[in-house]
Amino acid sequence: MNTQTTDIDGLLVLTMKQVTDDRGTVRELYRASSYADALAGLGAWQQINATETKAGGIRGLHGEAMVKLVACVAGEAFGAYLDAREDSPTYGNVVTVPLRPGTQVLVPAGVCNGFQAVTDCQYLYCFTDEWKPGMAGVAYSPLDPGLNIGWPVPVDPANPAQVSAKDAGAPVFSQARTH
């Protein structure tokens, strides 16, 4: 596994071990010993979800009080991450990552995760806690022009196949930020 740091404290881009031959590719999604340092003290994954998202669809920006490991396991996505942790030295920073099978992002608790499917894609989430309605966290509009996220597929905010009304109507971070 290759680990790359980013402009958000604790947000890591991981390139996983993969072997390709004439039959296709075998790719490690998770090996505990490879993550020993990055996940020290966090415990085991408590919930794993997969979404199927049509090309152009956006999900997020959501920042719950848990660590996430996210990856595109089929197709391509464009990941966007916003540091919404007010006590973070990188508060307000945005990082974008092209996601293809073999690339993962380790998202610290409180950092907002969002993505746009560039092609039809399957997106995997591993969580250190189970998701519960009303749990601690924040959500911001992925359409906030102040974040300068260059979504690769043009977005029609009124098209529910591209962005949910809840996500489009979430608070605008660039107007809500406290410092």
Summary of the structure (lengths in Angstrom):
residues: 179
radius of gyration: 15.9
end to end distance: 35.9
largest distance: 53.7
contacts: 535
relative contact order: 0.24
helix: 8%
strand: 40%
